[in-house]
């Protein structure tokens, strides 16, 4: 694989590129309404970015309430372990900040991905942005 790195992103510096990537995946590809994708919470989140040759190809965020969200990788780079690398980075950020638990709303199709990392299903299926989801949780005490 090309030179892949996953590092913490800074919203103040990376917001344009991260927003463009998320728009491409969520709004253009998955047809999420733009007003749902842009929720005004990004400035208070910790972000991660995956880069290949200095081009951002994936991102995700950790909200102050211990919820992971906006995980996405460009279509042409999926199924290469990039999402797992980003998730590990976000979980480590949560551990470093003293979080005890994490949660996320997983698209139904991504549930096996999060289960591989140890997340467990914590809700019935619900529709979010027109897409079936389930809430998932991870106890971080078992990761320390």
C-alpha positions as CSV (number, residue, x, y, z in Angstrom):
1,X,0.0,0.0,0.0
2,X,1.1,3.6,-0.6
3,X,2.4,5.6,2.4
4,X,-0.5,5.3,4.8
5,X,-0.6,7.1,8.1
6,X,-3.4,7.7,10.6
7,X,-3.0,10.7,12.9
8,X,-5.0,13.1,15.0
9,X,-6.5,15.8,12.9
10,X,-7.1,19.4,14.1
11,X,-10.5,20.8,13.1
12,X,-9.1,24.3,12.9
13,X,-6.6,23.3,10.3
14,X,-8.3,20.3,8.6
15,X,-12.0,21.3,8.5
16,X,-12.2,22.0,4.8
17,X,-10.6,18.7,3.7
18,X,-12.5,16.7,6.4
19,X,-15.8,18.3,5.4
20,X,-15.2,17.7,1.7
21,X,-14.4,14.0,2.4
22,X,-17.5,13.5,4.6
23,X,-19.7,15.2,2.1
24,X,-18.4,13.0,-0.7
25,X,-19.1,9.8,1.4
26,X,-22.2,10.7,3.4
27,X,-24.0,13.2,1.2
28,X,-23.0,12.3,-2.3
29,X,-22.6,8.5,-2.0
30,X,-25.0,7.6,0.8
31,X,-27.6,10.4,0.2
32,X,-27.5,11.8,3.7
33,X,-29.1,15.2,3.8
34,X,-26.4,17.9,4.2
35,X,-28.2,19.5,7.1
36,X,-27.8,16.2,9.0
37,X,-24.2,15.7,8.1
38,X,-23.2,19.2,9.3
39,X,-24.3,19.2,12.9
40,X,-22.1,22.0,14.3
41,X,-20.3,19.7,16.8
42,X,-17.0,19.3,15.0
43,X,-15.2,22.1,16.8
44,X,-15.6,20.4,20.2
45,X,-14.6,16.9,18.9
46,X,-11.3,15.1,18.6
47,X,-10.7,14.0,15.0
48,X,-8.6,11.5,13.2
49,X,-7.5,11.4,9.6
50,X,-6.0,8.7,7.4
51,X,-3.7,10.0,4.7
52,X,-2.1,8.4,1.7
53,X,0.7,10.4,0.2
54,X,-0.6,13.5,2.2
55,X,-4.1,13.2,0.8
56,X,-6.9,12.6,3.4
57,X,-8.8,9.5,2.5
58,X,-10.6,8.7,5.8
59,X,-11.8,10.4,8.9
60,X,-13.7,9.9,12.2
61,X,-14.4,11.8,15.3
62,X,-14.8,11.4,19.1
63,X,-17.4,13.6,20.7
64,X,-17.0,14.9,24.3
65,X,-19.8,12.5,25.4
66,X,-17.7,9.5,24.5
67,X,-19.5,8.8,21.2
68,X,-17.6,8.0,18.0
69,X,-19.1,9.2,14.7
70,X,-18.6,10.3,11.2
71,X,-16.3,7.4,10.4
72,X,-15.7,7.1,6.7
73,X,-13.2,6.1,4.1
74,X,-13.3,6.9,0.4
75,X,-14.8,4.0,-1.5
76,X,-11.7,3.2,-3.5
77,X,-9.7,2.7,-0.2
78,X,-12.2,0.5,1.7
79,X,-11.5,-3.0,3.0
80,X,-7.8,-2.3,3.5
81,X,-7.8,-2.0,7.3
82,X,-7.8,1.8,7.2
83,X,-11.1,2.1,9.2
84,X,-9.7,-0.2,11.9
85,X,-6.5,1.9,12.1
86,X,-8.7,5.0,12.6
87,X,-10.9,3.3,15.1
88,X,-7.8,2.2,17.1
89,X,-6.6,5.8,17.1
90,X,-9.9,7.2,18.3
91,X,-10.2,4.5,21.1
92,X,-6.7,5.4,22.2
93,X,-7.6,9.1,22.3
94,X,-10.6,8.1,24.5
95,X,-8.4,6.0,26.8
96,X,-5.9,8.8,27.1
97,X,-8.7,11.2,28.1
98,X,-10.0,8.8,30.8
99,X,-13.2,7.7,29.1
100,X,-14.7,4.5,30.6
101,X,-17.1,3.7,27.8
102,X,-17.6,4.5,24.1
103,X,-20.7,4.4,22.0
104,X,-21.6,4.8,18.4
105,X,-24.5,4.5,16.0
106,X,-23.4,2.0,13.5
107,X,-24.9,1.7,10.1
108,X,-26.3,-1.9,9.9
109,X,-23.8,-2.8,7.2
110,X,-20.9,-1.8,9.4
111,X,-21.9,-3.8,12.6
112,X,-19.5,-6.7,11.9
113,X,-16.6,-4.1,11.5
114,X,-17.3,-2.7,15.0
115,X,-17.9,-6.1,16.5
116,X,-14.4,-7.2,15.4
117,X,-13.1,-4.4,17.6
118,X,-15.2,-5.5,20.6
119,X,-18.2,-3.2,20.3
120,X,-21.5,-4.9,21.2
121,X,-25.0,-4.1,20.0
122,X,-27.0,-2.1,22.6
123,X,-30.3,-1.2,20.8
124,X,-32.9,-2.3,18.4
125,X,-32.5,-1.2,14.8
126,X,-33.5,2.4,14.1
127,X,-33.4,4.7,11.1
128,X,-31.0,7.6,11.1
129,X,-30.6,9.8,7.9
130,X,-32.7,7.2,6.1
131,X,-30.2,4.4,6.9
132,X,-30.7,1.5,9.3
133,X,-28.5,1.8,12.4
134,X,-27.9,0.2,15.8
135,X,-26.3,1.7,18.8
136,X,-23.1,-0.1,19.9
137,X,-21.0,0.2,23.0
138,X,-17.5,-0.6,24.2
139,X,-16.2,-0.9,27.7
140,X,-12.7,0.7,27.7
141,X,-11.7,-0.9,31.0
142,X,-11.1,-4.1,29.1
143,X,-8.9,-2.3,26.6
144,X,-6.5,-0.8,29.2
